[in-house]
Amino acid sequence: MGRLSNFGRSVRPSPPHDNPAQPATSPRTHGPSIITRPATPGELPLALRLALGSNGTPADEQHVEHFVEFAAGRGIDTAQVWLAVRSAEPSARDGAVIHAALLPIVSPGRTMLLLGGSAQVKPAAVPDPIGPAGQLIEAVCAHFAARSLQLAQVLLDPSDEPARRLYERHDFRRIAHLLYLQTSPRRRYPLPPLPDYFTWLPYSTQSHGLFVRTIARTYEGSLDCPSLNGLRDMEDVVAGHKASGDFEPGLWTLLLERGEPLGVLLLSPTRASDTMELVYLGLAPTARGRGVADLMVRHALATTAAAGVSRLSLAVDADNVPALRLYYRHGLKRVAAKLAMMRLLHGEWRNG
């Protein structure tokens, strides 16, 4: 539940061996008019407006300022914007016309989130069938695929049909319609009592293996983004979850019954926004239908209140009706929605 949230909202670039977050310095030429390359410092203000725009319209300056402030608190380098520009020579950067911009954000777990790709300053009359935005997407995916990243993801405004069609043409597949939910628990929210033989086990280096195995079990028969099951190494999945918010091992817990894991609850504070993120909640098949999920959500609400943060937030697949019912029962309300699309940078989708 909310398993894609670590890509979409609180990602932090990691510096794997080879520094994949650093774009190539030499531009790629596409035909006689378009090249793809990193932005120069002087191009960054317009490049970020394009990358953060939607429905073909650049973002306004205030939106860019807020994003840059947000990104600084997450360790995201907003200077790593790639461009598709029209220029006679790859080295002739002065006065180049920017036709598309894309901000790749590399996350632990060998994934990246792409921001942008479709907004343009003006329609480009370029003699290339895939257009500058498509060329840019292909160049960025190729660059990071060569650095061992496995998945590229984009989160789109559900109403942005041109962007959806653009990414579909470049091998991105719809993964989920994500609903973002939020609530503000009351300040005095007591921890729920545990039934007999139930215990909480916090995350540690000693319990790491049990967490990995339990998360894998919770994917069995899950309605939460089922097309992702089995695509990623579980260690990459866990690394991605750790990159959400400010990782605190004590806020990652397994619920055990007589020593056997029933489910996993991963919480992560994001203090810059006064929010506790429910990164993932999953149950083993044998625990479903027993009220265990309600117990875990109450625990999450109590933990949020005890931490002194104002909000509990999460993302959930809109097709996961049982999860939506669970969260709505506990007062969470929809605040936003995104269309999540993903491209495999290596291999093919199992179901074609």
C-alpha positions as CSV (number, residue, x, y, z in Angstrom):
1,M,0.0,0.0,0.0
2,G,1.6,3.2,-1.1
3,R,4.6,1.2,-2.3
4,L,5.5,3.8,-5.0
5,S,5.6,6.6,-2.5
6,N,9.4,6.4,-2.2
7,F,9.7,7.3,-5.9
8,G,7.2,10.0,-6.0
9,R,7.5,12.3,-3.1
10,S,10.5,11.9,-0.8
11,V,13.4,10.6,-2.9
12,R,17.0,11.3,-2.3
13,P,19.7,10.7,-4.8
14,S,22.3,8.1,-3.9
15,P,25.9,8.1,-5.1
16,P,26.5,4.5,-6.3
17,H,30.0,3.6,-7.6
18,D,30.1,5.3,-11.0
19,N,28.0,8.3,-9.8
20,P,25.0,7.7,-12.0
21,A,23.4,10.9,-10.8
22,Q,26.0,12.9,-12.8
23,P,24.8,13.4,-16.4
24,A,27.1,12.9,-19.3
25,T,28.9,16.0,-20.2
26,S,29.0,15.4,-24.0
27,P,25.7,16.1,-25.8
28,R,23.9,13.5,-27.9
29,T,23.0,14.7,-31.4
30,H,19.6,13.8,-32.9
31,G,19.4,14.7,-36.6
32,P,20.4,18.1,-37.9
33,S,18.6,20.3,-35.4
34,I,18.2,18.7,-31.9
35,I,20.7,17.7,-29.3
36,T,20.2,16.4,-25.8
37,R,22.5,17.5,-23.0
38,P,22.6,18.8,-19.4
39,A,21.5,22.4,-18.8
40,T,24.0,25.2,-18.3
41,P,23.7,27.3,-15.2
42,G,22.2,30.2,-17.2
43,E,19.5,27.8,-18.6
44,L,18.4,26.4,-15.2
45,P,15.6,28.8,-14.4
46,L,13.7,28.1,-17.7
47,A,14.7,24.4,-17.7
48,L,13.2,23.9,-14.2
49,R,10.0,25.7,-15.3
50,L,9.7,23.3,-18.2
51,A,10.6,20.2,-16.2
52,L,8.0,21.1,-13.5
53,G,5.3,22.0,-15.9
54,S,2.2,20.0,-16.9
55,N,-0.3,19.8,-19.7
56,G,2.3,21.4,-22.0
57,T,2.5,24.6,-19.8
58,P,5.7,25.6,-17.9
59,A,5.4,26.0,-14.2
60,D,5.4,29.5,-12.7
61,E,8.4,30.9,-10.9
62,Q,6.8,30.6,-7.4
63,H,6.2,26.8,-8.0
64,V,9.9,26.5,-9.0
65,E,11.0,28.3,-5.9
66,H,9.0,26.1,-3.7
67,F,10.3,22.9,-5.4
68,V,13.9,24.0,-5.1
69,E,13.4,24.7,-1.4
70,F,11.8,21.3,-1.0
71,A,14.5,19.6,-3.0
72,A,17.3,21.2,-1.0
73,G,15.8,19.6,2.1
74,R,15.9,16.2,0.4
75,G,19.4,16.4,-1.0
76,I,18.0,16.5,-4.6
77,D,20.3,18.3,-7.0
78,T,18.0,20.5,-9.1
79,A,20.9,21.5,-11.3
80,Q,21.0,18.1,-13.0
81,V,18.3,19.0,-15.6
82,W,18.7,17.6,-19.2
83,L,17.5,19.5,-22.2
84,A,16.5,19.0,-25.8
85,V,17.7,22.1,-27.7
86,R,17.8,23.2,-31.2
87,S,21.2,24.3,-32.2
88,A,23.4,24.1,-35.3
89,E,26.3,22.7,-33.4
90,P,26.4,20.7,-30.2
91,S,28.9,23.2,-28.7
92,A,26.8,26.3,-29.7
93,R,24.9,26.7,-26.4
94,D,24.5,30.5,-26.4
95,G,21.1,31.3,-27.7
96,A,19.9,27.7,-28.0
97,V,16.2,27.2,-28.1
98,I,15.0,24.8,-25.4
99,H,12.2,22.5,-26.6
100,A,12.0,20.1,-23.7
101,A,13.5,19.6,-20.2
102,L,13.7,16.6,-17.9
103,L,14.9,16.3,-14.3
104,P,16.0,12.7,-13.4
105,I,16.1,12.0,-9.7
106,V,18.1,8.9,-8.9
107,S,16.9,7.0,-5.8
108,P,18.5,4.2,-3.8
109,G,17.3,0.9,-5.1
110,R,18.4,1.5,-8.7
111,T,15.4,3.5,-9.7
112,M,14.8,7.1,-10.9
113,L,11.9,9.4,-11.1
114,L,11.6,11.6,-14.1
115,L,10.1,15.1,-13.9
116,G,9.0,16.7,-17.1
117,G,9.6,15.8,-20.7
118,S,6.5,17.1,-22.4
119,A,6.3,20.9,-21.7
120,Q,7.8,23.1,-24.4
121,V,8.4,26.8,-24.9
122,K,6.7,26.5,-28.3
123,P,5.9,23.8,-30.8
124,A,9.0,22.6,-32.5
125,A,9.2,22.2,-36.2
126,V,11.8,19.5,-36.1
127,P,12.3,16.9,-38.9
128,D,12.3,13.9,-36.4
129,P,9.3,11.6,-36.1
130,I,9.6,11.2,-32.3
131,G,10.1,14.9,-31.5
132,P,12.5,16.5,-29.1
133,A,10.7,15.4,-25.9
134,G,10.9,11.8,-27.0
135,Q,14.5,12.1,-27.9
136,L,15.2,13.5,-24.5
137,I,13.4,10.7,-22.7
138,E,15.4,8.1,-24.8
139,A,18.7,9.9,-24.1
140,V,18.2,10.1,-20.3
141,C,16.9,6.5,-20.1
142,A,19.9,5.2,-22.1
143,H,22.4,7.2,-20.0
144,F,21.1,5.8,-16.7
145,A,20.5,2.3,-18.0
146,A,24.3,2.2,-18.8
147,R,24.9,2.9,-15.1
148,S,22.9,-0.1,-13.9
149,L,19.6,1.6,-13.0
150,Q,16.7,-0.8,-13.4
151,L,13.5,1.2,-13.5
152,A,12.4,4.7,-14.6
153,Q,9.2,6.1,-13.2
154,V,7.1,9.2,-14.0
155,L,4.2,10.5,-12.0
156,L,1.7,12.5,-14.2
157,D,-1.3,14.6,-13.6
158,P,-4.1,12.2,-14.6
159,S,-5.6,14.9,-16.9
160,D,-2.3,15.3,-18.8
161,E,-3.2,13.2,-21.8
162,P,-0.4,14.4,-24.1
163,A,2.2,13.5,-21.5
164,R,0.6,10.0,-21.0
165,R,0.7,9.4,-24.7
166,L,4.3,10.6,-24.9
167,Y,5.5,8.2,-22.3
168,E,3.5,5.3,-23.7
169,R,5.3,5.8,-27.0
170,H,8.6,5.4,-25.2
171,D,7.8,2.1,-23.4
172,F,6.4,3.4,-20.2
173,R,3.5,1.3,-18.8
174,R,0.7,2.4,-16.5
175,I,1.4,0.9,-13.1
176,A,-1.2,2.5,-11.0
177,H,-3.6,5.4,-10.4
178,L,-2.1,6.6,-7.1
179,L,-4.3,8.3,-4.6
180,Y,-2.6,10.4,-1.9
181,L,-4.3,10.3,1.4
182,Q,-3.7,12.4,4.5
183,T,-5.1,12.9,8.1
184,S,-4.2,14.9,11.2
185,P,-4.5,12.5,14.2
186,R,-5.5,14.0,17.5
187,R,-2.6,14.9,19.7
188,R,-3.5,12.3,22.4
189,Y,-3.9,9.2,20.4
190,P,-3.2,6.1,22.5
191,L,-1.3,3.1,21.3
192,P,-3.7,0.3,20.6
193,P,-3.4,-2.6,23.0
194,L,-2.0,-5.8,21.5
195,P,-3.8,-9.1,21.7
196,D,-2.2,-12.0,23.6
197,Y,1.0,-13.4,21.9
198,F,1.4,-10.3,19.7
199,T,4.6,-8.3,19.8
200,W,6.3,-5.5,17.8
201,L,9.8,-6.1,16.5
202,P,11.7,-2.9,15.3
203,Y,14.1,-2.9,12.4
204,S,17.8,-3.5,13.1
205,T,20.7,-5.0,11.3
206,Q,19.9,-8.3,13.1
207,S,16.2,-8.2,11.9
208,H,17.0,-7.0,8.4
209,G,16.7,-10.4,6.8
210,L,13.3,-11.1,8.5
211,F,12.0,-7.7,7.2
212,V,13.1,-8.5,3.7
213,R,11.4,-11.9,3.8
214,T,8.2,-10.6,5.4
215,I,7.9,-7.8,2.8
216,A,8.3,-10.4,0.1
217,R,5.5,-12.4,1.6
218,T,3.1,-9.5,1.8
219,Y,3.3,-9.2,-2.0
220,E,1.7,-12.6,-2.4
221,G,-1.8,-11.9,-3.7
222,S,-1.5,-8.2,-3.0
223,L,-3.7,-5.7,-4.9
224,D,-1.1,-3.0,-4.4
225,C,0.5,-2.4,-7.8
226,P,0.6,-6.1,-8.6
227,S,2.4,-5.6,-11.9
228,L,5.5,-4.7,-10.0
229,N,5.7,-8.0,-8.1
230,G,8.9,-9.9,-8.8
231,L,10.4,-7.2,-11.0
232,R,12.9,-5.9,-8.4
233,D,15.4,-7.5,-6.1
234,M,14.1,-7.2,-2.6
235,E,17.2,-5.5,-1.3
236,D,16.6,-2.8,-3.9
237,V,13.0,-2.5,-2.7
238,V,14.1,-2.1,0.9
239,A,16.8,0.5,-0.1
240,G,14.1,2.5,-1.9
241,H,11.8,2.4,1.1
242,K,14.7,3.7,3.3
243,A,15.1,6.7,1.0
244,S,11.6,7.9,1.9
245,G,11.7,10.8,4.3
246,D,14.1,10.7,7.2
247,F,14.8,7.0,7.9
248,E,14.5,6.0,11.5
249,P,14.9,2.3,12.2
250,G,12.7,2.4,15.3
251,L,9.7,3.5,13.1
252,W,10.0,0.3,11.0
253,T,8.2,-2.5,12.7
254,L,7.1,-6.1,12.2
255,L,4.0,-7.3,13.9
256,L,4.6,-10.8,15.3
257,E,2.2,-13.5,16.6
258,R,4.0,-16.1,18.7
259,G,7.2,-15.0,16.9
260,E,5.8,-15.4,13.4
261,P,5.5,-12.2,11.3
262,L,2.0,-11.1,10.4
263,G,2.8,-7.9,8.6
264,V,5.1,-5.0,8.3
265,L,4.6,-1.3,9.0
266,L,7.2,1.2,7.6
267,L,6.9,4.8,8.8
268,S,9.2,7.7,7.9
269,P,9.1,11.3,9.2
270,T,9.5,14.2,6.8
271,R,10.2,17.0,9.3
272,A,10.6,19.7,6.6
273,S,6.8,19.3,5.9
274,D,5.7,18.2,9.4
275,T,4.5,14.9,8.0
276,M,4.9,11.2,8.9
277,E,4.8,9.1,5.8
278,L,3.3,5.7,5.9
279,V,5.8,4.3,3.4
280,Y,4.4,0.7,3.3
281,L,1.9,-1.4,5.1
282,G,1.6,-5.0,4.1
283,L,0.1,-8.2,5.5
284,A,1.1,-11.8,5.0
285,P,-1.7,-13.8,3.4
286,T,-2.4,-15.7,6.6
287,A,-3.0,-12.4,8.5
288,R,-5.6,-10.9,6.1
289,G,-9.2,-10.6,7.2
290,R,-8.4,-10.7,10.9
291,G,-8.4,-7.0,11.7
292,V,-4.6,-6.9,11.8
293,A,-4.5,-4.0,9.3
294,D,-6.8,-1.9,11.5
295,L,-4.4,-2.5,14.4
296,M,-1.4,-1.4,12.4
297,V,-3.1,1.8,11.1
298,R,-4.0,2.7,14.7
299,H,-0.4,2.1,15.7
300,A,0.7,4.4,12.8
301,L,-1.7,7.2,14.0
302,A,-0.5,6.9,17.6
303,T,3.1,6.9,16.5
304,T,2.5,10.1,14.4
305,A,0.9,11.8,17.4
306,A,3.6,10.8,19.8
307,A,6.3,12.1,17.3
308,G,4.6,15.6,17.4
309,V,4.1,15.8,13.7
310,S,0.8,17.2,12.3
311,R,0.0,14.8,9.5
312,L,0.1,11.1,8.5
313,S,0.2,10.7,4.7
314,L,0.4,7.8,2.2
315,A,-0.1,6.8,-1.4
316,V,-2.3,3.9,-2.4
317,D,-3.3,2.2,-5.6
318,A,-6.8,3.3,-6.5
319,D,-7.6,-0.3,-7.6
320,N,-6.8,-1.6,-4.1
321,V,-10.3,-1.3,-2.7
322,P,-9.7,-3.1,0.6
323,A,-6.8,-0.7,1.4
324,L,-8.9,2.3,0.5
325,R,-11.7,1.1,2.8
326,L,-9.2,0.6,5.5
327,Y,-7.7,4.1,5.3
328,Y,-11.0,5.8,4.9
329,R,-12.3,4.0,8.1
330,H,-9.5,5.7,10.0
331,G,-10.2,9.2,8.7
332,L,-7.7,9.6,5.9
333,K,-8.9,11.7,3.1
334,R,-7.8,12.1,-0.6
335,V,-5.7,15.2,-1.2
336,A,-4.2,14.4,-4.6
337,A,-3.9,11.9,-7.4
338,K,-1.1,10.9,-9.9
339,L,-0.8,8.4,-12.8
340,A,2.2,6.3,-12.1
341,M,4.0,5.0,-15.3
342,M,7.2,2.9,-15.4
343,R,9.7,1.7,-17.9
344,L,12.1,-1.2,-17.4
345,L,15.6,-0.1,-18.3
346,H,16.7,-3.7,-18.6
347,G,14.7,-6.8,-19.7
348,E,11.0,-7.0,-20.6
349,W,7.7,-7.1,-18.8
350,R,6.8,-10.6,-17.9
351,N,3.2,-10.4,-19.3
352,G,4.4,-8.8,-22.5
